Amino acid sequence: MSSSKISLDQLRHIAKLARLEIKPEQENYLAEQLSETAAYIDVLGELDTKNVEPTYQTNHLKNITRDDVIGESLTQSDALSQTKDAYNGYFKTLATIKK
């Protein structure tokens, strides 16, 4: 197997950090699955990568963006002219973040 055996305590800690609810009957199965995944990572650690350049992007694509061009825009009063509710020159909305 692997030296990266995931214990039940580690699994519970990972689940807590990820805010996952794991049923007790699934814990052993999931710990085994994570241990097998870690074993694949251990295999990669055995590769000799001394002469390999780091690869940050494999498809060599670049972001294609346009230059920002300042153009004509609405005045504040024009922008607010169609709203039902404004306050001190801003759009007024219902709360978007709830506790």
C-alpha positions in Angstrom: 0.0 0.0 0.0 1.3 3.5 0.8 3.0 5.3 3.5 0.2 7.8 3.2 -2.4 5.8 5.1 -5.2 8.1 6.1 -6.4 7.5 9.6 -10.0 7.9 10.8 -8.9 10.9 12.9 -7.3 12.5 9.8 -10.5 11.8 7.7 -12.7 13.4 10.4 -10.4 16.4 10.5 -10.4 16.8 6.7 -14.2 16.4 6.8 -14.5 19.1 9.4 -12.3 21.5 7.5 -14.3 20.9 4.3 -17.6 21.1 6.3 -18.6 17.7 5.1 -21.0 15.5 7.0 -19.8 11.9 6.8 -21.9 9.0 8.1 -20.0 6.8 10.5 -20.7 3.7 8.3 -18.9 5.5 5.4 -15.7 6.5 7.3 -13.7 3.3 6.8 -14.5 3.2 3.1 -13.6 6.9 2.6 -10.4 6.6 4.6 -9.4 3.7 2.4 -10.3 5.6 -0.8 -8.2 8.6 0.3 -5.3 6.4 1.2 -5.4 4.9 -2.3 -5.4 8.3 -3.8 -2.5 9.3 -1.7 -0.7 6.2 -2.9 -0.8 7.5 -6.5 0.7 10.7 -5.3 3.5 8.8 -3.6 4.3 7.1 -6.9 4.7 10.5 -8.6 7.1 11.5 -5.8 9.5 8.7 -7.0 9.9 10.3 -10.4 13.2 12.0 -11.2 12.2 15.5 -12.2 15.6 17.3 -11.8 15.9 18.2 -15.5 12.2 19.0 -16.1 11.1 22.6 -16.5 8.1 23.5 -14.4 4.9 23.6 -16.5 2.4 26.2 -15.5 0.1 25.9 -18.4 0.0 22.9 -20.7 -2.0 24.2 -23.7 0.1 27.4 -24.2 -3.0 29.6 -24.5 -2.9 33.1 -23.3 -5.7 35.3 -22.0 -7.0 37.4 -24.7 -8.1 40.8 -23.4 -8.9 44.1 -24.9 -7.5 47.4 -23.8 -9.7 49.5 -21.5 -11.0 52.4 -23.5 -12.8 55.2 -21.7 -15.9 56.0 -23.6 -19.1 57.8 -23.1 -21.1 56.6 -20.1 -24.3 57.5 -18.3 -24.4 60.3 -15.8 -25.3 59.3 -12.3 -28.8 60.7 -12.6 -29.4 58.9 -15.9 -28.2 55.6 -14.4 -30.6 56.0 -11.5 -33.5 57.4 -13.5 -35.1 53.9 -14.0 -34.8 52.6 -10.5 -37.7 52.4 -8.1 -35.5 53.2 -5.1 -32.3 55.2 -4.7 -30.5 56.6 -1.6 -27.8 59.3 -1.6 -27.1 58.7 -5.3 -26.9 54.9 -5.1 -29.2 52.1 -6.1 -31.0 50.8 -3.0 -31.6 47.1 -2.8 -32.6 44.4 -0.4 -29.8 42.8 1.6 -27.9 40.3 -0.6 -25.9 38.7 2.1 -27.7 36.9 4.9 -26.3 35.6 8.1 
